[in-house]
Amino acid sequence: MNEDPTRSAPALVPGPPPAARLLLRLAKALHEHGTPAHRLEQSLARLAEALELPSAQFLSTPTAMHVSFGEGPEQRVHLLRAPAERVDLDALSELDAIVDALVARRIDASTAEARLTTLSERPAPGSPRASRWASAAASASAAVFLGGGVLELGLAALLGAGVTALAQRLAGHPRAQGVHAPLAALLVSFLVSTAAAMLPGLVDAVVLISALIMLVPGLSLTVAMTELASGHVVSGTSRLAGAMTLMLTMLFGAALGRALASGAWVPGSWPTPTLPLPPGTWLAAIAASTLAFTVLLGARARDVGWIALICLLSYGAATMGGRALGAELGAFVAATAVGMASNAFARRLKRPATVLRLPGLLLLVPGSLGFRSLGSLLVADTVAGTDGLFRVALVTVALAVGLFTADLLLPSRRSL
């Protein structure tokens, strides 16, 4: 059958113009580096205005980004699927600098494209060995803040490094990445329970939570609450559901590991004396947290001093606020202090406030409290579990309101 020669071939859909293509690349890059929805959309709207794309609209979720150009029947929507968010403060600083230069018209689109290409080809910050050492430092610091002793600190550091080593081992197996968190929780719980059977003086709950502290989604819960409070319901609800699902899978793994350990043979118990940490150990924990956050969050080496200051401020404000006003209001005071200090840093140095806000918040998020609460529900202690979950909700709300209060009292004048 001959084709009708008068029938025209289907028209090819033209690609986006250069300005729109640049906006799409920046949107994907900012999304991949863990920018919350309310800040991401604000930054992109500012950039779209500078690129003379006034009809651009944005919808961000944790796993995808929707960007539309045009209005009415001529509107075109682009779907940008993104891998798991990876926080990289150095890359975020470079992206913020590119956005600022475009808005101020110091560079053109071609220069911005070249800088984006260079950034995308840059290797991931930090070596695998540095990540393992940083995870060990973070777990040891968590053991200090949770009231552990010398034994808990040492075991938590060892297991924390093992959790990161397991993640690195599974990185080349995409199908195995979904079970990393419950598998890590299972192995850590089994080892901790076995160690507790042999060492009666060991506080197993402190070691378990400290070793898994970098997996517990406390920060995701806080970010989800800020997104919900700022009206980004789709992203906030999705992030909240993801955080709760991760928490439940980790809890399942921990429960299974404890059950397996209960039936395992142990050579016998070795009474060990309780070895409390010397006074002032919290200062060493702050220093260790600073180095850990610098490596794990991909911060620049020159920002170590600033991160140390924000960690000191966060810990001090939370401690004094908690003693004077209680845990929930203390979290509000600390979040307000961290937010204002981060905004002052952004205004003074013209850098993203996230560079300091994120490390400061990591010392405040209620991830360990949420994990304990779900554990209480698992053993049918509904009173303690319900009370713990209610406190988690109050603390996350306090953190979100504290950040909004800081933005009201001392705006950063920047979107990131």
Secondary structure by P-SEA (a helix, b strand, c coil): cccccccccccccccccaaaaaaaaaaaaaaaacccaaaaaaaaaaaaaaaccccccccccccbbbbbccccccbbbbbbbbccbbbbaaaaaaaaaaaaaaaaccccaaaaaaaaaaaaaccccccaaaaaaaaaaaaaaaaaaacccaaaaaaaaaaaaaaaaaaaaaccccccccaaaaaaaaaaaaaaaaaaaaccccaaaaaaaaaaccccaaaaaaaaaaaaaacaaaaaaaaaaaaaaaaaaaaaaaaaaaaaaaaccccbbbbbcbbbbcccaaaaaaaaaaaaaaaaacccccaaaaaaaaaaaaaaaaaaaaacccaaaaaaaaaaaaaaaaaaaaaaccccccccaaaaaaaccaaaaaaaaaaaaaacaaaaaaaaaaaaaaaaaaaaaaaaaaaaaccccccc
